[in-house]
């Protein structure tokens, strides 16, 4: 859910060393933003950043970029990372639809989509981050051996996503409709804010892994 506009959020983003202001200028050169050349993982629609920051702390041998559309939400992530600095993480404030204009061919090793907006109306299907239209964008940036991981508690969105993977010409590597009771896919699972909230209510968490 979008947070109310927070005064000063845009200025805070502009002045933060963690947020890349003109991401299209980094296309093909994202490794220059980090201390080390390492595999690059991105989260599209990162919210307040808990997942990607936990991942960055757990995996210092990977560089992470979090993408969030709303400055008021991104501000929360910036506040967290400035309190607990991480050298292998950066953020971008942008619309997910522009992702192919920001990353070059084969520049990304892994894509994470967590609890994305379900856009429940049929006429909005192409806006879903697991639609074939978005898979076409991911095709342009993900390495051949790369993977996409998607988690949601929305059963209808998950069913739609399972159907879109082959329609987009991708391969479904693994899936579950009850992640927390799946001994294989739950191994090493890092939870998001929404995941913790929904699972506490008893909602099963769905996950799929797909590759090109």
C-alpha positions in Angstrom: 0.0 0.0 0.0 1.3 3.5 -0.8 2.2 5.6 2.1 1.0 9.2 2.4 3.4 11.7 0.9 6.1 12.6 3.4 7.5 16.1 3.2 11.2 16.1 2.5 11.3 12.5 1.1 12.4 13.6 -2.3 15.3 15.7 -0.9 16.4 12.9 1.4 16.6 10.6 -1.6 18.4 13.2 -3.7 21.0 13.6 -0.9 21.5 9.9 0.0 24.6 8.1 -1.2 22.6 4.9 -1.3 20.2 6.2 -4.0 21.2 6.4 -7.6 19.7 9.6 -9.1 20.1 9.0 -12.8 20.0 5.2 -13.1 19.8 5.2 -16.9 23.3 6.6 -16.9 24.6 3.5 -15.1 23.2 1.1 -17.7 26.0 -1.5 -18.4 28.1 0.0 -15.6 26.3 -0.9 -12.4 29.4 -2.5 -10.9 31.1 0.9 -10.8 28.6 1.8 -8.0 30.0 -0.8 -5.7 33.3 -1.5 -3.9 33.6 -4.9 -5.5 32.6 -6.6 -8.8 30.2 -9.3 -7.7 27.0 -10.9 -8.9 24.1 -8.4 -9.2 20.7 -9.2 -7.7 17.8 -6.8 -7.9 14.4 -6.6 -6.1 11.6 -4.9 -8.0 9.1 -3.3 -5.7 11.1 -3.6 -2.5 8.8 -1.6 -0.2 10.5 -0.5 3.0 13.6 -2.7 2.2 13.6 -5.3 4.9 14.1 -8.2 2.5 16.9 -6.8 0.4 18.8 -5.3 3.3 18.7 -8.7 5.1 19.9 -10.4 2.0 22.7 -7.9 1.6 23.8 -8.4 5.2 23.7 -12.2 4.8 25.4 -12.3 1.4 28.3 -9.7 1.3 29.6 -11.5 -1.8 26.6 -10.2 -3.8 25.7 -6.7 -4.9 22.0 -5.7 -4.5 19.8 -3.0 -6.0 16.4 -2.3 -4.6 13.8 -0.6 -6.9 10.8 1.2 -5.4 8.4 3.6 -7.2 7.3 5.7 -4.3 9.7 8.1 -2.6 7.7 8.0 0.7 8.3 4.2 0.9 11.9 4.3 -0.3 12.6 6.9 2.4 12.0 4.2 5.1 14.6 2.0 3.5 17.1 4.8 3.3 16.6 5.6 7.0 17.3 1.9 7.9 20.4 1.5 5.8 21.9 4.8 7.0 21.6 3.5 10.6 23.2 0.1 9.6 25.4 0.8 6.6 25.9 -1.9 3.9 28.6 -1.5 1.2 26.8 -3.9 -1.2 23.4 -2.2 -1.6 22.0 0.7 -3.6 18.4 1.9 -4.3 16.6 3.4 -7.3 13.3 5.4 -7.2 11.6 4.5 -10.5 8.8 2.7 -12.1 9.4 -1.0 -12.7 8.2 -0.6 -16.4 11.5 1.2 -17.1 13.8 -1.6 -15.9 15.1 -2.4 -19.4 16.2 1.1 -19.8 18.3 1.0 -16.7 20.1 -2.3 -16.9 22.0 -3.7 -19.9 21.7 -7.1 -21.5 22.9 -9.9 -19.2 23.7 -7.4 -16.5 21.5 -8.9 -13.8 22.1 -12.3 -12.2 18.8 -12.6 -10.2 15.5 -10.8 -9.9 13.3 -10.9 -6.8 9.6 -10.0 -6.9 8.0 -10.0 -3.4 4.3 -9.5 -2.7 3.8 -7.4 -5.8 0.6 -5.5 -6.5 -1.9 -8.1 -7.8 -3.8 -5.6 -10.1 -6.9 -7.8 -9.7 -8.9 -6.4 -12.6 -8.5 -8.4 -15.9 -7.9 -5.2 -17.9 -4.9 -4.4 -15.7 -3.2 -7.8 -16.2 -0.3 -6.4 -18.2 0.7 -4.3 -15.2 1.3 -7.3 -13.0 5.1 -7.8 -12.5 4.7 -11.4 -13.5 2.8 -10.7 -16.7 4.3 -11.8 -20.0 4.9 -8.1 -20.8 7.2 -7.8 -17.8 8.9 -11.1 -18.5 9.8 -9.6 -21.9 11.5 -6.8 -20.0 13.3 -9.2 -17.8 14.5 -11.1 -20.9 16.5 -8.0 -21.8 18.4 -7.7 -18.6 18.7 -11.2 -16.9 21.7 -13.4 -17.7 21.0 -16.6 -19.5 21.7 -18.7 -16.4 19.9 -16.2 -14.1 16.7 -16.8 -12.2 13.6 -14.9 -11.1 12.1 -15.6 -7.7 8.5 -14.5 -6.9 6.6 -14.7 -3.6 3.0 -13.8 -2.8 0.1 -14.7 -0.6 -2.4 -14.0 -3.4 -3.6 -17.3 -4.8 -5.1 -15.8 -7.9 -2.0 -13.9 -8.7 0.1 -17.0 -8.2 -2.1 -19.0 -10.5 -1.8 -16.3 -13.1 2.0 -16.2 -12.7 2.3 -19.9 -13.1 0.4 -19.6 -16.4 2.5 -16.7 -17.6 5.9 -18.3 -17.2 5.6 -20.7 -20.1 3.6 -18.2 -22.2 6.5 -15.8 -21.8 8.9 -18.5 -23.1 10.4 -19.1 -19.6 11.0 -22.3 -17.7 9.3 -23.0 -14.3 12.1 -24.5 -12.2 10.2 -24.9 -8.9 6.9 -23.8 -7.2 5.0 -24.2 -4.0 1.7 -22.9 -2.6 2.9 -23.4 1.0 6.5 -22.1 1.2 6.9 -22.3 5.0 6.0 -26.0 4.9 8.1 -26.9 1.9 11.4 -28.3 3.2 13.3 -27.6 0.0 12.1 -24.1 -1.0 11.9 -22.8 2.5 15.6 -23.5 3.1 17.4 -20.2 3.7 14.2 -18.2 3.2 14.4 -14.5 4.1 11.0 -13.0 4.9 9.6 -9.7 3.9 7.5 -7.4 6.1 4.3 -8.6 4.3 5.4 -12.2 4.4 5.7 -12.1 8.2 2.4 -10.3 8.5 0.4 -12.6 6.3 2.0 -15.9 7.5 1.2 -14.8 11.1 -2.5 -14.5 10.1 -2.3 -18.1 8.7 -2.1 -17.2 5.0 0.1 -19.7 3.1 2.9 -18.1 1.1 3.4 -19.1 -2.5 6.7 -19.1 -4.3 8.0 -19.8 -7.8 11.4 -19.8 -9.4 11.7 -19.3 -13.1 14.6 -19.1 -15.6 14.9 -18.0 -19.2 
